[in-house]
Amino acid sequence: MQDITLILLGAGSASRFKLPPKKQWLWSGNEPLWLKVTNDFQTIHRFENTIIVSSKDDIQSMSNFGEFTFVEGGSTRQDSLRNALEKVVTPFVLVSDIARCCLDREMIERVILAKKNRGCVVPTLNPVDTLYLKDIPISREDVKIIQTPQLSCTNTLKEALETKQEFTDDSSAIASQGGEIIFVEGSTKAHKLTTVDDLSKLPCLKPPSKRALTGFGIDIHPFEDGKKMMLCGVEIDSPFGFKAHSDGDVAIHALIDALLGAGGLGDIGEFYPDTSDEYKGINSSELLKDTVRRLSDFGYVIGNIDMTIIAQTPKLLNYKKEMRFNLANLLNLTPNLVNIKATTAERLGWIGRKEGVAVETVATLYYYDWRE
């Protein structure tokens, strides 16, 4: 049995980052940053378990990438770490930040080799600039720059965090309880991604892949008398609408499935279940806006949309342009990138009998190019 569990923290809001994707979802080649860091750690040491701490929304999508243990984070780093420690059964735990994404194998090996019961091993750097504390200069020899990952005795760390006092790292929590802190040489390679300017200091990041990602979506809804009909977020003049938990906009539902499919994120029912009162009667345009937000957070850029609406009734020729422009607005695209086609079923089957409508949609996504 291996005696170390790896915990990677990535539940922060990244409010200082200022790019559309969350920083843990920047793409390096074909890997999001959180997955790259996770995989890189696995090449350095064999851990008993790997725990990734993130937000609920992120975990729902992260779980499609690999068999790791996912834990929902708290409102602070300390809360997130407490949540993760509940899953740890090994005597030691190595804690790092996903944002410290360029790993130095030799530094991590130094940390692991120095592990000690009841202690915390910390990589450090010596400052090279003159330092002041408020208005008073202080000796550089008395100051250390603290890095991660940090290796702690699991029980010692759990005990140290059983307090309302907030700590910025594991070592300060353990030091507050009189625990032993073991310092080892850190690494200038282990630079933390905090702001956009830090991207130029992270040579381990590859350019995002230029691969086009394609998704297909299909949805079908029967008619319901007396209900307002919505298609592509546009109200259609009709004596009936669509039978559905939401407003029944079958076109937007197919579009959401295509977008989620392109990103490998599942389907509409996983994010907006028709068993939830939260989505009862909801305007499907709001669901599409939320889907677009998710895609942006996860580092995807929408390329184009091609949609086919199969309906014997109602006639849609006079609505196609309005539908195109409305979807383009919801997707933040120019209208030429949203193509809408309408056809009949030639009076065949349930569509031909005017019992409902089906919509098929193809969508493409690209990875957000953070270099630009």
C-alpha positions in Angstrom: 0.0 0.0 0.0 1.3 3.5 -0.9 1.3 5.8 2.1 0.6 9.2 0.4 -2.6 10.7 -0.9 -2.4 13.6 -3.4 -4.8 16.5 -3.0 -5.1 19.1 -5.7 -7.0 22.3 -4.9 -8.9 24.1 -7.6 -12.1 25.4 -6.1 -11.2 29.1 -6.0 -13.0 31.7 -8.0 -9.9 33.0 -9.8 -11.2 36.5 -9.6 -7.8 38.0 -10.5 -7.3 35.9 -13.7 -9.6 38.0 -16.0 -9.9 35.6 -18.9 -13.2 34.0 -20.1 -12.2 30.4 -19.0 -11.5 29.5 -15.4 -7.8 29.1 -15.2 -8.1 25.4 -14.3 -9.8 25.0 -17.7 -7.1 26.6 -19.8 -6.2 24.0 -22.4 -2.6 22.8 -22.9 -2.6 20.7 -26.0 -5.7 18.5 -25.6 -5.8 18.6 -21.8 -7.4 21.1 -19.5 -5.0 22.5 -17.0 -6.4 20.6 -14.0 -6.0 17.3 -15.9 -2.5 18.1 -17.1 -1.3 18.8 -13.5 -3.0 15.6 -12.3 -1.4 13.5 -15.0 2.0 15.1 -14.4 1.9 14.3 -10.7 1.2 10.6 -11.6 4.4 10.4 -13.6 6.5 11.5 -10.6 5.1 9.3 -7.8 2.6 6.5 -7.3 -0.1 7.8 -5.0 -2.6 5.7 -3.1 -5.4 8.1 -4.2 -5.7 11.4 -6.0 -8.4 13.8 -4.8 -9.3 16.8 -6.9 -11.2 19.6 -5.1 -13.3 21.9 -7.3 -16.8 23.5 -7.6 -19.9 21.5 -8.1 -20.3 22.6 -11.7 -16.7 21.7 -12.5 -16.8 18.3 -10.9 -19.9 17.4 -13.0 -17.8 17.9 -16.1 -14.4 16.8 -14.7 -15.7 13.4 -13.9 -16.0 12.7 -17.7 -12.2 12.9 -18.0 -10.8 10.3 -15.6 -11.3 8.0 -12.6 -10.2 10.3 -9.8 -11.8 11.2 -6.4 -13.7 14.5 -6.7 -14.6 16.6 -3.7 -16.7 19.8 -3.7 -14.8 22.7 -2.3 -15.8 25.1 0.4 -15.9 28.9 0.7 -12.2 29.1 1.6 -9.0 27.1 0.9 -9.1 25.7 4.4 -12.7 24.6 4.0 -11.8 22.9 0.8 -8.9 21.1 2.3 -11.0 19.9 5.3 -13.5 18.4 2.8 -10.8 16.6 1.0 -9.1 15.3 4.2 -12.3 13.4 5.1 -11.5 11.1 2.2 -7.9 10.5 3.1 -6.9 7.2 4.8 -3.2 7.2 4.2 -0.7 8.4 6.9 0.6 11.2 4.7 -0.9 13.7 2.3 0.6 15.8 -0.4 -1.3 19.0 -1.0 -0.8 21.3 -4.0 -2.6 24.0 -6.0 -3.7 23.2 -9.5 -2.6 26.8 -10.4 1.0 25.7 -9.6 1.0 23.9 -12.9 4.7 23.5 -13.9 6.0 20.7 -11.8 9.7 20.2 -10.9 10.3 16.5 -10.4 13.4 16.9 -8.3 11.7 19.4 -6.0 8.7 17.1 -5.5 11.0 14.1 -4.8 12.9 16.2 -2.2 9.6 17.0 -0.5 8.5 13.3 -0.5 11.9 12.0 0.7 11.8 14.4 3.7 8.4 13.2 5.1 8.3 12.8 8.9 5.6 11.8 11.3 3.9 14.8 13.0 5.6 17.2 10.6 5.1 19.2 7.5 7.6 19.4 4.6 7.7 22.7 2.8 9.6 23.7 -0.4 10.9 27.3 -0.1 12.8 29.9 -2.0 15.1 32.6 -0.6 14.1 36.2 -1.6 16.5 38.1 -3.7 15.1 41.6 -3.3 15.3 44.1 -0.5 12.4 43.6 1.9 10.5 46.0 4.2 7.9 45.2 6.8 5.7 48.3 6.7 8.4 51.1 6.9 11.2 49.0 8.4 13.7 47.1 6.3 14.2 43.4 7.3 16.9 40.9 6.7 16.4 38.6 3.7 18.0 35.8 5.6 15.1 35.8 8.0 12.4 35.4 5.3 11.4 32.4 3.2 9.0 32.2 0.2 6.7 29.3 0.7 5.6 27.1 -2.2 3.5 24.0 -2.7 3.2 21.0 -2.8 3.5 20.5 0.9 3.7 17.0 2.5 2.0 16.6 5.9 1.3 13.9 8.4 -2.4 13.4 7.8 -3.6 13.3 11.4 -1.4 16.3 12.3 -2.9 18.4 9.5 -6.5 17.4 10.4 -5.9 18.4 14.0 -4.3 21.7 13.0 -7.3 22.6 10.9 -9.8 22.0 13.7 -10.0 25.7 14.4 -11.8 28.8 13.2 -8.5 30.6 12.6 -7.8 30.8 8.8 -4.4 29.8 7.5 -3.1 30.4 4.0 -1.2 27.1 3.7 -0.8 23.8 5.5 2.5 24.6 7.2 1.2 27.7 9.0 -1.6 25.7 10.4 0.7 22.9 11.7 3.2 25.5 13.0 0.4 27.2 15.0 0.0 23.9 16.9 3.7 23.5 17.6 4.2 20.9 14.8 7.6 20.5 13.2 8.2 22.3 9.8 10.9 20.8 7.6 12.1 23.1 4.9 13.6 21.8 1.6 14.8 23.6 -1.5 12.0 24.9 -3.7 12.0 25.7 -7.4 11.7 28.8 -9.5 9.9 26.5 -12.1 7.0 26.1 -9.6 5.5 29.5 -10.5 1.8 29.9 -9.6 -0.7 31.0 -12.2 -2.6 33.9 -10.6 -3.0 36.6 -13.3 -2.8 36.7 -17.1 0.8 38.0 -16.9 1.8 34.7 -15.3 1.1 32.8 -18.5 4.4 34.0 -20.0 6.3 32.5 -17.0 4.9 29.0 -17.5 6.9 27.3 -20.2 5.4 23.9 -19.5 2.1 25.0 -21.0 1.6 23.9 -24.6 -0.5 25.9 -27.1 -4.1 24.7 -27.1 -4.9 22.2 -29.8 -6.6 23.5 -32.9 -8.8 20.4 -33.1 -12.4 21.1 -34.0 -14.9 19.3 -31.7 -18.2 18.3 -33.2 -21.5 17.5 -31.4 -24.9 16.3 -32.6 -28.2 17.0 -30.8 -31.7 15.8 -31.5 -35.0 16.5 -29.7 -38.6 15.7 -30.2 -41.7 17.2 -28.6 -45.4 16.5 -29.2 -47.9 19.3 -29.5 -50.0 20.6 -26.6 -53.1 22.7 -27.3 -53.4 26.1 -25.8 -49.6 26.5 -25.0 -47.4 29.2 -26.5 -45.1 27.8 -29.1 -41.4 28.8 -28.9 -38.7 27.9 -31.4 -35.2 29.2 -31.2 -36.4 31.6 -28.6 -38.9 33.1 -31.0 -42.7 33.0 -30.5 -44.5 31.3 -33.3 -48.1 32.1 -34.2 -49.8 28.8 -33.5 -52.8 27.5 -31.6 -50.6 24.9 -29.9 -47.2 24.7 -28.3 -45.0 21.8 -27.1 -45.7 19.4 -24.3 -42.7 19.6 -22.0 -41.4 20.4 -18.5 -40.0 23.7 -19.7 -41.4 26.0 -22.4 -40.7 23.1 -24.8 -38.4 25.0 -27.2 -37.4 21.8 -29.1 -34.9 23.7 -31.2 -32.9 25.1 -28.3 -33.0 21.7 -26.5 -31.4 20.1 -29.6 -28.9 22.9 -29.8 -27.9 22.5 -26.1 -27.4 18.8 -26.6 -25.2 19.5 -29.6 -23.1 22.0 -27.7 -22.7 19.7 -24.7 -21.9 16.8 -27.0 -19.1 18.7 -28.7 -17.5 19.4 -25.3 -18.0 15.8 -24.1 -20.0 17.2 -21.3 -23.1 14.9 -21.3 -26.6 15.9 -22.2 -29.3 18.5 -21.3 -30.9 16.2 -18.8 -27.8 16.0 -16.7 -27.6 19.8 -16.3 -31.3 20.7 -16.5 -33.3 17.7 -15.4 -37.0 17.6 -16.2 -37.7 16.3 -12.7 -36.6 19.5 -11.1 -39.1 22.2 -10.1 -36.3 24.8 -10.8 -36.8 24.3 -14.5 -40.6 23.9 -14.6 -41.9 26.2 -17.3 -38.5 27.9 -17.7 -37.7 29.9 -20.8 -35.3 27.6 -22.7 -33.3 30.7 -23.8 -32.2 31.0 -20.2 -30.9 27.4 -20.3 -29.0 28.1 -23.5 -27.4 31.2 -21.9 -26.3 29.1 -19.0 -24.9 26.5 -21.4 -22.9 29.2 -23.2 -21.6 30.4 -19.8 -20.5 26.8 -18.9 -18.7 26.4 -22.2 -16.8 29.6 -21.8 -15.9 28.7 -18.2 -14.5 25.4 -19.5 -12.4 27.0 -22.1 -14.5 26.3 -25.2 -15.3 28.7 -28.1 -18.4 28.1 -30.2 -17.5 27.8 -33.9 -20.8 27.4 -35.8 -24.3 25.8 -35.7 -26.2 24.0 -38.4 -29.8 23.1 -37.5 -32.7 21.3 -39.3 -36.2 21.7 -38.1 -38.6 18.9 -39.3 -42.2 20.1 -39.1 -45.3 19.5 -41.1 -46.8 22.4 -39.2 -46.4 25.2 -38.5 -44.9 26.8 -41.6 -41.5 28.4 -40.6 -40.3 30.2 -43.7 -41.2 33.6 -42.4 -39.5 33.0 -39.1 -36.2 31.6 -40.1 -34.3 34.8 -40.3 -35.6 36.0 -36.9 -34.7 32.6 -35.4 -31.2 32.8 -36.9 -30.5 36.3 -35.5 -31.9 35.4 -32.1 -29.8 32.3 -31.7 -26.7 34.2 -32.9 -27.3 36.8 -30.2 -27.7 34.1 -27.5 -24.5 32.3 -28.7 -22.4 35.5 -29.2 -21.9 34.6 -32.8 -22.4 36.5 -36.1 -25.6 35.3 -37.8 -23.8 33.7 -40.8 -22.4 31.1 -38.3 -25.9 30.0 -37.3 -27.7 28.1 -40.1 -31.3 27.1 -39.8 -33.1 24.9 -42.3 -36.7 23.8 -42.2 -38.3 20.9 -43.9 -41.5 18.8 -43.8 -41.9 15.1 -43.3 -43.7 14.8 -46.6 -46.8 13.8 -44.6 -45.1 10.6 -43.3 -45.2 9.3 -39.7 -46.1 11.2 -36.6 -44.6 14.4 -37.8 -46.5 14.1 -41.1 -49.7 13.6 -39.1 -49.0 17.0 -37.4 -48.4 15.5 -33.9 -45.2 17.2 -33.1 -41.8 18.5 -34.3 -38.2 17.1 -34.4 -35.0 19.1 -34.6 -31.5 18.0 -35.4 -28.5 20.2 -34.7 -24.7 20.0 -35.3 -22.3 22.3 -33.4 -18.6 22.8 -33.4 -16.4 24.0 -30.6 -12.7 25.0 -30.4 -10.4 25.4 -27.4 -10.0 29.0 -26.2 -6.5 30.2 -27.3 -5.2 31.9 -24.2 -2.1 33.1 -26.2 -4.2 35.7 -27.9 
